[in-house]
Amino acid sequence: MLGYGGSMAGKLFLCATPIGNLEDITFRVIRTLKGADLIAAEDTRNSIKLLNHFDIHTPMTSYHEYNKIEKARILIEKMQQGQNIALVTDAGTPGISDPGEELVSMCYQAGIEVTSLPGPAACVTALTLSGLPTRRFAFEAFLPMDKKERKAVLEELRDETRTIILYEAPHRLVKTLKELYETLGNRRITLCRELTKRYETAFRSTLEELIQYYETEEPRGECVLVVEGRSRKEIEEESQRVWTAMPLTEHMAHYENQGISHKEAMKLVAKDRGVTKRDIYKQLLSKEE
């Protein structure tokens, strides 16, 4: 691929690294890390242990949350000059809940080719281990620290029907569990700790039971929370209760005031209340008599 100035541009390789067990690294990642011109690591002190274990001597540079924009420009310049750069995060797949997404975006803007080498990801590992539905899921990573934004995200999750995946640090775990309980109610949850490591645990429980458990136990290890989504039936029933609590004439006016015809409004009202259009027609007639 041609880069700026007509020279052959380098490439960005997103290299997934183990989230715990070093045996989870792929042969392709090892080969790529050895062959790259430079490795951009979230924490070089952490990544050097991995490189030493696999006898990799490629030079490293730091790329993290606090230098992600200015350092991305430097890395892109190197790739434009023909260097191949491998990006690694502390654990798992770069770009998932880490600053790698910024570098990828900026590479595309600069015309740099990007490829992703698949491998470990804590969110998918926990999901498959959870015993909860896996076909549809919503990954939220860490909840925002800002109170207003955090509350907004939690409210969005209240009616989420997909299985929900969250990351949390041990010192904030109890607070997050309580917030989830207050917003979502008592859902089923699988708390995954120390994934792929010797003391890996998948604690299948409920939010209420977990909160009680941690009243006497100290949370330890990085956690992945896999929470069951809300059932559509429950959402529909709650919606019906809200609508049926409203006077029928007010409910009809809700739609007719939007310019919807009387006939079409009856259809919508019937659907909201979980009854037939004929039932609504009869009730409206009785009110007119």
C-alpha positions in Angstrom: 0.0 0.0 0.0 1.4 3.4 -0.9 1.8 5.9 1.8 2.5 9.6 1.6 5.4 10.7 -0.6 5.0 7.6 -2.8 6.8 5.3 -0.2 5.5 2.0 0.9 3.5 2.5 4.1 3.7 0.3 7.1 0.8 -1.4 8.8 -0.8 -1.5 12.2 -1.3 -4.9 13.8 -3.7 -5.2 16.7 -2.3 -8.1 18.7 -4.5 -9.8 21.3 -2.5 -11.0 24.3 -3.4 -13.3 27.2 -5.8 -12.1 29.9 -4.1 -14.4 32.4 -2.8 -17.7 31.1 0.2 -17.1 28.9 -0.6 -20.3 26.9 -3.6 -18.4 25.3 -1.4 -16.4 23.0 -1.5 -17.4 19.3 1.5 -18.4 17.1 0.5 -15.6 14.7 0.7 -13.0 17.5 4.2 -14.2 18.6 5.4 -14.2 15.0 4.0 -10.7 14.4 5.5 -9.3 17.6 8.9 -10.7 16.7 8.7 -9.3 13.1 7.3 -5.8 13.8 9.6 -2.8 13.8 8.0 -1.5 17.0 5.6 -2.6 19.7 3.2 0.1 21.1 2.2 -1.1 24.6 -0.3 0.3 27.1 2.2 -0.4 29.9 5.7 -1.3 28.8 6.5 -2.6 32.4 3.7 -5.1 32.1 4.3 -6.1 28.5 8.1 -6.7 29.0 7.2 -9.8 31.1 5.2 -11.2 28.1 8.0 -10.4 25.6 10.7 -11.9 27.9 8.6 -15.1 28.3 8.4 -15.6 24.5 12.0 -14.4 23.8 10.8 -11.3 21.9 13.3 -8.5 21.5 11.4 -6.0 19.4 11.7 -2.4 20.7 8.8 -1.0 22.7 7.2 2.4 23.2 4.3 3.4 25.4 0.8 4.1 24.1 -1.8 4.8 26.8 -4.9 6.8 27.7 -2.8 9.9 28.6 -0.8 10.2 25.4 -3.1 8.5 22.9 -3.6 11.5 20.6 -0.1 13.0 20.4 1.6 9.5 20.4 -0.8 8.3 17.7 0.5 11.0 15.4 4.1 9.9 16.0 3.2 6.2 15.4 1.3 7.1 12.2 4.3 9.1 11.0 6.5 6.0 11.5 4.1 3.8 9.6 3.9 6.3 6.8 7.7 6.0 6.6 7.3 2.2 6.2 7.5 0.8 9.7 5.1 -2.0 10.9 3.8 -1.4 14.4 2.2 -4.0 16.7 -0.3 -2.6 19.3 -0.8 -4.5 22.5 -2.9 -3.8 25.5 -2.2 -4.8 29.1 -4.4 -7.9 28.6 -6.8 -9.0 25.9 -7.7 -7.4 22.5 -6.5 -3.9 21.7 -9.3 -1.5 21.0 -11.7 -3.1 23.5 -12.1 -0.7 26.4 -8.7 0.8 25.9 -7.1 3.7 23.9 -6.4 1.5 20.9 -9.7 2.6 19.3 -8.3 6.1 18.9 -5.2 4.9 17.1 -7.2 2.7 14.7 -9.5 5.6 13.9 -6.6 7.9 13.2 -4.9 5.3 11.1 -7.9 5.0 8.8 -8.0 8.8 8.5 -4.3 8.8 7.5 -4.7 5.9 5.0 -2.8 3.4 7.1 -3.8 -0.2 6.7 -5.0 -1.9 9.9 -5.4 -5.6 10.7 -6.6 -7.4 13.9 -5.1 -10.7 15.1 -7.8 -12.4 17.0 -7.3 -13.8 20.5 -8.4 -13.4 24.1 -11.0 -10.9 25.3 -12.3 -10.9 28.8 -15.8 -9.9 27.8 -16.4 -12.8 25.5 -14.6 -15.3 27.8 -16.9 -14.3 30.7 -20.0 -14.4 28.5 -19.4 -17.9 27.4 -18.7 -18.9 31.0 -21.7 -17.2 32.5 -24.5 -19.7 31.7 -26.7 -16.7 30.6 -28.0 -16.2 27.0 -25.1 -15.5 24.6 -26.8 -14.9 21.3 -27.3 -11.2 22.0 -25.3 -9.1 24.4 -24.5 -5.5 25.3 -20.9 -4.7 26.3 -20.6 -1.6 28.5 -17.0 -2.1 29.8 -16.5 0.2 32.8 -19.4 2.4 33.8 -18.6 6.2 33.5 -17.2 7.8 36.6 -19.2 11.0 36.0 -22.3 10.7 38.2 -24.7 12.2 35.7 -23.4 10.1 32.8 -23.3 7.0 35.0 -26.9 7.4 36.0 -27.9 7.9 32.3 -26.2 4.7 31.3 -27.7 2.7 34.1 -31.2 4.0 33.1 -30.5 2.9 29.5 -29.6 -0.6 30.8 -32.9 -0.9 32.8 -34.9 -2.0 29.8 -32.0 -3.7 27.9 -33.2 -7.1 26.8 -29.7 -8.4 25.8 -27.3 -10.0 28.3 -25.2 -7.1 29.8 -21.4 -7.3 30.3 -19.6 -4.9 32.6 -16.0 -4.6 33.9 -15.3 -3.5 37.4 -12.3 -3.1 39.8 -12.6 -4.8 43.2 -12.6 -1.5 45.2 -15.7 -0.3 43.3 -17.5 -3.7 43.0 -20.0 -3.4 45.9 -21.0 0.2 44.9 -21.7 -0.9 41.3 -23.6 -4.0 42.4 -25.9 -1.8 44.6 -26.4 0.7 41.7 -27.3 -2.2 39.4 -29.7 -3.6 42.0 -31.4 -0.2 42.5 -31.8 0.4 38.8 -32.4 -3.0 37.3 -34.0 -4.9 40.2 -32.8 -8.3 41.4 -31.4 -9.9 38.2 -29.5 -13.1 37.7 -25.8 -12.4 37.4 -22.5 -14.3 36.9 -19.5 -12.7 38.5 -16.3 -13.8 36.8 -12.9 -13.3 38.5 -9.3 -14.1 37.7 -10.3 -15.4 34.2 -8.0 -18.0 32.7 -5.8 -17.9 35.9 -5.3 -20.6 38.6 -8.1 -19.3 40.8 -10.6 -18.5 38.1 -14.2 -18.4 39.5 -17.6 -17.9 37.9 -20.0 -17.1 40.7 -23.6 -17.6 39.5 -26.0 -15.8 41.7 -28.3 -12.8 41.9 -27.5 -9.1 42.5 -29.2 -9.3 45.9 -27.3 -12.4 47.0 -24.0 -11.0 45.8 -24.5 -7.7 47.7 -25.2 -9.8 50.9 -22.1 -12.0 50.2 -19.8 -9.0 50.0 -21.0 -7.6 53.3 -18.6 -10.0 54.9 -16.2 -10.9 52.1 -13.6 -8.5 50.6 -13.8 -8.2 46.8 -10.6 -9.3 45.1 -9.3 -9.4 41.5 -10.5 -7.7 38.4 -14.2 -8.6 37.8 -16.4 -9.1 34.8 -20.1 -8.9 35.5 -22.5 -10.7 33.2 -26.1 -9.6 34.0 -29.2 -11.1 32.5 -31.3 -8.8 30.3 -34.9 -7.9 31.0 -37.6 -10.0 29.4 -39.7 -8.5 26.7 -42.8 -9.9 28.3 -42.0 -8.0 31.5 -41.5 -4.8 29.6 -44.8 -5.2 27.7 -46.7 -5.9 30.9 -45.2 -2.9 32.7 -46.1 -0.7 29.7 -49.7 -2.0 29.7 -50.0 -1.2 33.4 -48.9 2.4 32.8 -51.4 2.8 29.9 -54.3 1.1 31.6 -53.9 3.4 34.6 -54.6 6.3 32.3 -58.2 7.3 31.6 -59.3 5.9 28.2 -60.3 9.3 26.8 -56.9 10.8 27.8 -55.2 7.9 26.1 -57.1 8.5 22.9 -56.3 12.2 23.1 -52.6 11.3 23.4 -52.7 10.1 19.8 -55.4 12.2 18.3 -53.6 15.4 19.4 -50.7 14.2 17.2 -53.0 14.3 14.1 -53.8 10.6 14.1 -57.3 9.6 13.0 -59.8 8.4 15.5 -59.9 5.0 13.9 -56.1 4.6 13.9 -55.9 6.0 17.5 -58.2 3.2 18.6 -55.8 0.6 17.1 -52.8 2.1 18.9 -54.7 2.4 22.2 -55.8 -1.2 21.9 -52.2 -2.4 21.3 -50.9 -0.3 24.3 -53.5 -1.9 26.6 -53.2 -5.4 25.3 -56.8 -5.6 24.2 -58.7 -5.7 20.9 -59.8 -2.6 19.0 -63.4 -3.8 19.5 -63.0 -3.7 23.2 -61.8 0.0 23.0 -64.8 0.8 20.7 -67.2 -0.7 23.2 -65.7 1.2 26.1 -65.8 4.5 24.2 -69.4 3.9 23.3 -70.4 3.2 26.9 -68.8 6.5 28.0 -70.8 8.4 25.4 -74.1 7.0 26.6 
